[in-house]
Amino acid sequence: LGEGSKVEKHFPSASLLIPPLETALANFSSGPEGGVVQPLRTVVPVEKYNGFLGVMPAYSAVDDALTTKLVTFYENMKDTSVPSHQATVFLFDPRNGTLKAVIDGTVITAKRTAAVSAIATKFLKPAVADVLCILGAGVQAHSHYEIFTELFSFKEVKIWNRSREKAETFAQSVKGPAQVCSSAQEAVTGADVIITVTMATTPILFGSWVKSGAHINAVGASRPDWRELDDDVMRNSVLYVDSREAALTESGDVILSGAEIFAELGEVVKGTKPALSEKTTVFKSLGMAIEDTVAAKLVFDSWSSSN
């Protein structure tokens, strides 16, 4: 299962992926009784090349699945033929530690991240959500476009990227409408749901642009000194995260703004914290190892059943 095409072939549809991810999020937010063991990711800087290596292990008692993901992410890459993020997931037999599969983690990372954003959006989007905005045009932009246009009924999709050429290429490659905007402000203005999937290290989304009651999925800026959202957005929205501990350690948007975390997404799924969809909301997604565990097991089970 080392090849991305094989993973793609055996990857579950959104309708099959989202329920187990919701269960995993709820179990994670239940503490020890939820049966999820997941330490904070370990990140090794590769300063010479502006890169990082992350190690993300997790065990799910409910799924009886044990994995670790190795992921590299590099900023400001000159070679645009190489993805900024690359990953491999190792799936073990939890009964004896035997390695069962080595799986291309790039597809898993892209699709599980978009699926979790979709879960957040299901709970937090305004009652009427006609306009989707995506800031970014890379792998995550594609995976988010795919699942969001499948699950939700947007009348308009607006795209912006720092490179107009990349935004145009994105719009031509997707199976559906996409309006390329000349500025981030143009794309954001009037949007009901906003997705930021960029490699920005300073804010590219400003509160003065955001429609009251909009929902924002903030996916980029995964380092404590990186930002995608300005202080206005962070401090004047209801803030949801995948993991409190991770957000307070890894998210520059959360740490540098001093914004108060209202709830973990798993608490909303469980029903122990409300989804305040009538307010402007932000879901800060850092990505969790348990999400990789669930997705990798689904891929492996599909592959096993076909062989």
ABEGO torsion letter per residue (X at the ends): XABAAAAAAABBBAAAAAAAAAAAAAAAAAEAAAGBBBBBBBBBBBAAAGBBBBBBBBBBAAAGBBBBBBBBBBBGBABAABBABBBBBBBBBAAAGBBABBBBAAAAAAAAAAAAAAAAAAAABBABBABBBBBEABAAAAAAAAAAAAABBBABBBBBBABAAAAAAAAAABBEBBBBBABAAAAABGBABBBBBBABABBABBAAABBBGBBBBBABGABAABBABBAAAAAABBBBBABAAAAAAABAAAAAAGBBBABBAAAAAAGABBBBAABBBBBBBAEBAAAAAAAAAAAAAAAAAAX
